[in-house]
Amino acid sequence: MSDDFKQRLATIREQIDSLDDEILVLINRRAACAQEVAQIKRTTEGETRFYRPEREAQVLRRVLDNSTGPLHSEEMARLFREIMSACLALEDPLTIAFLGPEGTFTQAAALKHFGHSVNTLAMPAIDEVFREVEAGGAHYGVVPVENSTEGVINHTLDMFLQSPLKISGEVEIRIHQHLIGPPGTELEQVVQVVSHQQSLAQCREWLDANLPHAERVAINSNAEAARLARETEGTVAIAGETAAQIYSLELLVRNIEDEPDNTTRFLIIGKQSVPPSGHDKTSLLISTQNKPGALYQLLEPLARNDVSMTRIESRPSRRGMWDYVFFVDIAGHAEEEGIARAFAELSAESSLFKVLGSYPVAVL
C-alpha cells in the first residue's frame, strides 16, 4: 500500500471520527430535548403518556422525504425509529404485548414499529393480547390482522366486537417462511410439519411438491412450532429466521412461501385515540338489518361524501343466525369534515356502528 493511499485513508478516517463525535453530541441533544418535552407535559398538562403515534409518523415521513442518500431512505428512517425509541425509553419505557412466544413474526412487527428500546411481553393467544392491554399490563398490543396470500385473521376481527380497545397504528412485515429443523435433518426423515395454519397455507404448493408424505399440523404460533421441532423426532417447522436462532435449529430450506410478495399486516391496539397525522386510515365496524339493499344503504354515504373505502370484510355477528357485521377501512381520519359527515349518517342508518380507530398509515 502506497504512502499516498495510506494518507488518503487516514484523512477519511479522521473525517469519520469527527462526524461520529458530532452525531454523538446531536443524538444526546435530541434526547435532552425529548426529556424536556416530557417534563413540560408532566408539569403543565398532567400528561403521563409520552408516546405519540401521529408525531412519530410525521417525523419518519419527513426523514423519508428529506433523505438524499447514499443510505436508502428506509434505512435512514429505521435509524431514526431506534433513536426515537431510545429517547422515549428515558422517560416512559413502553411494554408491548404480542402474540408469542418469543420469535414470532408478531414480535418482529412490534420491534419494527416501536423500536428495540421497549419491553416485549409474549402472550399465548390473540385474545390474551387484548386482555393484557385492557388490564393495563401493557401499554399497547400487536396482533396480526391479514395476510396478502391467505386473507384476514378472523380471531383478531372477532375480538373487536367485544373489546373497548382502539387501533392506534399498523405495520407490515414481508414474510419469509423457512423450513427449519434439527441440524442434519433430511427431507426423507420428516414425518410431520408443524406451523401456524396461516403459514401452512402460505407454503401449500411447496409442501405438496416436496413433502407430500408428511402430516401437516396447525398450532398456535410458528415459534411454538420451532420448539416442537427441536424436541420431537421426525418433526420440522415452518417459521422465520429468528425462531430458528432462538431454538438452535437449522434453516433446511429457505423461502418456501408460494407467493414472493407474501406480506402480513399487523395492528397496534391501545386505549387512546390518535390525533390526525396528515396521512391516516380509519377502521370501523358496522351492521344493519338483513334486508335487500341494506349494505348499499350503509356504504352510500361514503361515496356521497367522497370517502374512499379501501377494504371491507364480513363476519358473523353472533347475535343471530345470518346476521353479519362489516369491518371497513377508509382513507383519512375520522375528524376530517367529509368523513365526520358520512359517519353521522352511517350511525343513524346502522344497527351497530363503532369506530375502531383512526391511525397513521404504515410508514415503514
SULURTA-V772648 format. One record per residue. N is the residue number from 1. PSI is psi as a letter, one per 20 degrees, with the letter a starting at -180 (999 if undefined). NEAR is the number of other C-alpha atoms within 12 Angstrom. D_FIRST is the distance of its C-alpha to the first C-alpha in Angstrom with 1 decimal. Layout:
BEGIN
n->{N | N}
psi->{PSI | PSI}
near->{NEAR | NEAR}
d_first->{D_FIRST | D_FIRST}
END
This chain:
BEGIN
n->{1 | 2 | 3 | 4 | 5 | 6 | 7 | 8 | 9 | 10 | 11 | 12 | 13 | 14 | 15 | 16 | 17 | 18 | 19 | 20 | 21 | 22 | 23 | 24 | 25 | 26 | 27 | 28 | 29 | 30 | 31 | 32 | 33 | 34 | 35 | 36 | 37 | 38 | 39 | 40 | 41 | 42 | 43 | 44 | 45 | 46 | 47 | 48 | 49 | 50 | 51 | 52 | 53 | 54 | 55 | 56 | 57 | 58 | 59 | 60 | 61 | 62 | 63 | 64 | 65 | 66 | 67 | 68 | 69 | 70 | 71 | 72 | 73 | 74 | 75 | 76 | 77 | 78 | 79 | 80 | 81 | 82 | 83 | 84 | 85 | 86 | 87 | 88 | 89 | 90 | 91 | 92 | 93 | 94 | 95 | 96 | 97 | 98 | 99 | 100 | 101 | 102 | 103 | 104 | 105 | 106 | 107 | 108 | 109 | 110 | 111 | 112 | 113 | 114 | 115 | 116 | 117 | 118 | 119 | 120 | 121 | 122 | 123 | 124 | 125 | 126 | 127 | 128 | 129 | 130 | 131 | 132 | 133 | 134 | 135 | 136 | 137 | 138 | 139 | 140 | 141 | 142 | 143 | 144 | 145 | 146 | 147 | 148 | 149 | 150 | 151 | 152 | 153 | 154 | 155 | 156 | 157 | 158 | 159 | 160 | 161 | 162 | 163 | 164 | 165 | 166 | 167 | 168 | 169 | 170 | 171 | 172 | 173 | 174 | 175 | 176 | 177 | 178 | 179 | 180 | 181 | 182 | 183 | 184 | 185 | 186 | 187 | 188 | 189 | 190 | 191 | 192 | 193 | 194 | 195 | 196 | 197 | 198 | 199 | 200 | 201 | 202 | 203 | 204 | 205 | 206 | 207 | 208 | 209 | 210 | 211 | 212 | 213 | 214 | 215 | 216 | 217 | 218 | 219 | 220 | 221 | 222 | 223 | 224 | 225 | 226 | 227 | 228 | 229 | 230 | 231 | 232 | 233 | 234 | 235 | 236 | 237 | 238 | 239 | 240 | 241 | 242 | 243 | 244 | 245 | 246 | 247 | 248 | 249 | 250 | 251 | 252 | 253 | 254 | 255 | 256 | 257 | 258 | 259 | 260 | 261 | 262 | 263 | 264 | 265 | 266 | 267 | 268 | 269 | 270 | 271 | 272 | 273 | 274 | 275 | 276 | 277 | 278 | 279 | 280 | 281 | 282 | 283 | 284 | 285 | 286 | 287 | 288 | 289 | 290 | 291 | 292 | 293 | 294 | 295 | 296 | 297 | 298 | 299 | 300 | 301 | 302 | 303 | 304 | 305 | 306 | 307 | 308 | 309 | 310 | 311 | 312 | 313 | 314 | 315 | 316 | 317 | 318 | 319 | 320 | 321 | 322 | 323 | 324 | 325 | 326 | 327 | 328 | 329 | 330 | 331 | 332 | 333 | 334 | 335 | 336 | 337 | 338 | 339 | 340 | 341 | 342 | 343 | 344 | 345 | 346 | 347 | 348 | 349 | 350 | 351 | 352 | 353 | 354 | 355 | 356 | 357 | 358 | 359 | 360 | 361 | 362 | 363 | 364}
psi->{p | q | h | g | g | g | g | g | g | h | g | h | h | h | g | g | g | g | g | g | g | g | g | g | g | g | g | h | g | g | h | h | g | g | h | g | g | h | g | g | g | h | h | h | i | k | p | j | o | i | p | n | h | h | g | g | g | g | g | h | h | h | g | g | h | i | p | j | r | i | p | q | h | h | g | g | h | h | g | h | g | h | g | h | g | h | g | h | h | h | g | n | p | q | p | o | q | r | o | a | a | p | j | r | h | h | g | h | g | g | h | h | g | i | r | j | k | r | p | q | o | p | q | i | q | g | h | h | g | g | h | h | g | h | i | j | i | q | g | r | q | p | q | q | h | q | q | h | g | i | b | q | o | h | h | g | g | h | h | i | h | i | q | i | q | q | p | j | r | q | q | p | p | p | o | o | p | q | o | q | a | q | p | i | p | q | h | h | i | p | h | q | p | q | r | q | h | g | g | g | h | i | k | g | g | g | g | h | h | h | l | h | i | p | q | p | o | p | a | h | q | h | g | h | g | g | g | h | h | h | i | p | p | j | p | r | q | p | a | r | h | g | h | g | g | h | j | l | r | q | n | g | p | q | m | j | q | h | p | h | k | o | p | p | p | q | q | p | p | a | h | q | q | p | r | q | i | i | n | r | q | p | p | r | p | q | q | r | q | n | q | p | j | g | h | g | h | h | i | h | h | g | g | h | j | l | p | o | p | i | q | p | q | q | q | p | i | j | i | r | p | k | p | q | q | p | p | p | p | q | p | r | q | h | i | q | g | g | g | h | g | h | h | g | g | g | h | h | h | q | h | p | o | o | o | h | q | p | q | p | q | p | g | 999}
near->{8 | 8 | 9 | 10 | 11 | 12 | 13 | 14 | 15 | 14 | 14 | 14 | 14 | 14 | 14 | 14 | 14 | 14 | 14 | 14 | 14 | 14 | 15 | 15 | 14 | 15 | 21 | 19 | 16 | 21 | 24 | 20 | 19 | 26 | 23 | 20 | 24 | 27 | 21 | 16 | 18 | 17 | 12 | 12 | 13 | 12 | 17 | 21 | 24 | 32 | 34 | 30 | 40 | 31 | 23 | 38 | 37 | 27 | 26 | 33 | 28 | 21 | 26 | 25 | 17 | 16 | 19 | 15 | 14 | 9 | 15 | 16 | 22 | 24 | 20 | 25 | 32 | 29 | 26 | 32 | 34 | 26 | 30 | 39 | 34 | 29 | 34 | 35 | 26 | 26 | 28 | 26 | 26 | 35 | 32 | 40 | 44 | 44 | 41 | 36 | 31 | 33 | 34 | 46 | 42 | 49 | 40 | 37 | 39 | 43 | 36 | 35 | 42 | 44 | 32 | 29 | 26 | 32 | 26 | 35 | 32 | 33 | 33 | 26 | 29 | 36 | 31 | 27 | 41 | 42 | 29 | 31 | 34 | 24 | 19 | 19 | 24 | 30 | 36 | 42 | 51 | 51 | 49 | 42 | 36 | 29 | 28 | 27 | 25 | 24 | 22 | 27 | 27 | 24 | 23 | 32 | 36 | 26 | 29 | 35 | 32 | 20 | 27 | 22 | 33 | 35 | 42 | 42 | 47 | 42 | 37 | 33 | 33 | 26 | 36 | 30 | 43 | 37 | 44 | 45 | 42 | 30 | 20 | 17 | 24 | 22 | 27 | 16 | 18 | 30 | 23 | 30 | 42 | 41 | 39 | 32 | 25 | 37 | 48 | 36 | 29 | 34 | 38 | 26 | 17 | 24 | 32 | 19 | 14 | 19 | 26 | 18 | 16 | 22 | 20 | 29 | 27 | 22 | 25 | 27 | 39 | 45 | 43 | 36 | 43 | 43 | 35 | 34 | 36 | 28 | 18 | 19 | 19 | 25 | 34 | 47 | 55 | 55 | 52 | 44 | 32 | 29 | 40 | 37 | 23 | 22 | 31 | 22 | 34 | 30 | 31 | 26 | 31 | 22 | 26 | 33 | 32 | 27 | 23 | 16 | 18 | 27 | 30 | 32 | 35 | 41 | 47 | 49 | 45 | 43 | 27 | 27 | 27 | 33 | 28 | 28 | 31 | 26 | 26 | 34 | 39 | 42 | 40 | 39 | 39 | 38 | 37 | 30 | 24 | 21 | 14 | 10 | 12 | 22 | 27 | 20 | 25 | 34 | 34 | 21 | 27 | 30 | 21 | 20 | 21 | 20 | 28 | 26 | 26 | 17 | 21 | 23 | 27 | 23 | 28 | 22 | 27 | 14 | 16 | 11 | 11 | 16 | 21 | 28 | 34 | 34 | 37 | 33 | 32 | 35 | 28 | 31 | 37 | 35 | 26 | 25 | 15 | 23 | 34 | 23 | 22 | 31 | 36 | 22 | 22 | 33 | 26 | 19 | 23 | 27 | 23 | 25 | 26 | 32 | 35 | 39 | 39 | 42 | 45 | 40 | 39 | 29 | 32 | 32}
d_first->{0.0 | 3.8 | 6.7 | 8.4 | 6.5 | 6.8 | 10.3 | 11.2 | 10.7 | 12.7 | 15.3 | 15.9 | 16.3 | 18.7 | 20.6 | 20.9 | 22.2 | 24.6 | 25.8 | 26.3 | 28.5 | 30.5 | 31.0 | 32.2 | 34.6 | 35.9 | 36.5 | 38.5 | 40.4 | 41.3 | 42.4 | 44.6 | 46.1 | 46.9 | 48.6 | 50.6 | 51.7 | 52.9 | 54.8 | 56.5 | 57.6 | 58.9 | 60.9 | 62.2 | 62.6 | 63.0 | 60.2 | 58.6 | 56.8 | 53.4 | 51.9 | 52.6 | 51.7 | 52.4 | 50.2 | 47.2 | 47.7 | 47.7 | 44.5 | 42.7 | 44.1 | 42.9 | 39.4 | 39.5 | 40.9 | 38.6 | 35.2 | 33.1 | 29.9 | 27.3 | 28.8 | 31.9 | 35.0 | 36.4 | 33.3 | 33.8 | 37.5 | 36.9 | 34.8 | 37.7 | 40.2 | 38.6 | 38.6 | 42.3 | 43.0 | 41.6 | 43.4 | 46.7 | 46.4 | 46.6 | 50.2 | 51.5 | 49.5 | 50.9 | 52.2 | 52.0 | 54.2 | 53.0 | 54.3 | 52.9 | 52.0 | 48.4 | 46.0 | 48.2 | 47.1 | 49.4 | 47.3 | 44.2 | 46.3 | 47.3 | 43.7 | 42.6 | 45.5 | 45.6 | 42.1 | 41.3 | 42.9 | 46.4 | 48.5 | 49.3 | 52.6 | 53.2 | 56.7 | 58.3 | 59.9 | 59.8 | 63.2 | 61.9 | 59.0 | 61.7 | 63.9 | 61.1 | 60.4 | 64.1 | 64.7 | 62.0 | 59.8 | 56.9 | 56.2 | 55.3 | 55.3 | 53.3 | 55.1 | 54.5 | 56.8 | 55.9 | 53.6 | 52.8 | 53.9 | 56.8 | 58.2 | 59.5 | 59.7 | 63.4 | 63.5 | 61.4 | 63.8 | 66.8 | 65.7 | 65.9 | 69.6 | 70.3 | 67.4 | 67.5 | 63.7 | 62.0 | 58.9 | 56.3 | 53.3 | 51.8 | 48.4 | 47.3 | 45.1 | 43.8 | 45.1 | 43.2 | 45.5 | 44.2 | 46.3 | 45.5 | 46.9 | 46.4 | 43.4 | 44.4 | 47.3 | 48.3 | 50.2 | 53.1 | 53.6 | 54.1 | 57.6 | 57.2 | 54.8 | 55.2 | 54.0 | 55.4 | 57.8 | 55.7 | 52.7 | 54.9 | 56.2 | 52.8 | 51.8 | 55.2 | 54.2 | 51.3 | 53.6 | 56.4 | 54.1 | 52.2 | 54.4 | 58.0 | 59.4 | 58.1 | 60.3 | 58.9 | 59.7 | 59.3 | 58.7 | 58.1 | 54.3 | 51.2 | 50.0 | 53.3 | 52.8 | 49.5 | 51.4 | 54.1 | 51.6 | 50.2 | 53.7 | 55.6 | 55.3 | 55.0 | 54.1 | 51.1 | 50.4 | 49.2 | 47.1 | 43.8 | 40.5 | 41.3 | 44.5 | 42.8 | 40.4 | 43.3 | 45.4 | 42.8 | 43.5 | 41.5 | 41.0 | 43.0 | 42.9 | 41.0 | 42.6 | 46.1 | 47.7 | 49.8 | 48.8 | 45.2 | 45.9 | 47.8 | 48.0 | 50.1 | 51.4 | 52.2 | 54.5 | 54.1 | 57.6 | 58.9 | 61.9 | 61.2 | 61.4 | 58.4 | 58.8 | 57.6 | 53.8 | 54.2 | 53.3 | 55.5 | 57.4 | 60.8 | 62.2 | 65.9 | 68.6 | 71.8 | 74.9 | 78.3 | 81.5 | 81.5 | 83.3 | 82.7 | 80.3 | 79.1 | 75.4 | 75.8 | 77.7 | 74.9 | 72.0 | 73.9 | 73.4 | 69.6 | 69.9 | 72.5 | 70.3 | 67.2 | 65.4 | 62.9 | 63.2 | 60.0 | 61.3 | 64.6 | 65.4 | 68.8 | 69.8 | 73.2 | 74.5 | 76.2 | 79.2 | 81.2 | 81.2 | 79.3 | 78.3 | 74.7 | 72.3 | 69.5 | 66.0 | 64.8 | 61.5 | 61.6 | 59.2 | 59.6 | 60.8 | 64.3 | 64.8 | 64.4 | 67.7 | 68.1 | 67.0 | 69.3 | 72.2 | 71.6 | 71.3 | 74.7 | 76.3 | 74.7 | 75.8 | 79.4 | 79.4 | 77.7 | 79.2 | 75.8 | 73.1 | 70.1 | 67.0 | 64.3 | 61.8 | 59.9 | 56.1 | 52.8 | 51.6 | 48.5 | 45.4 | 42.7}
END
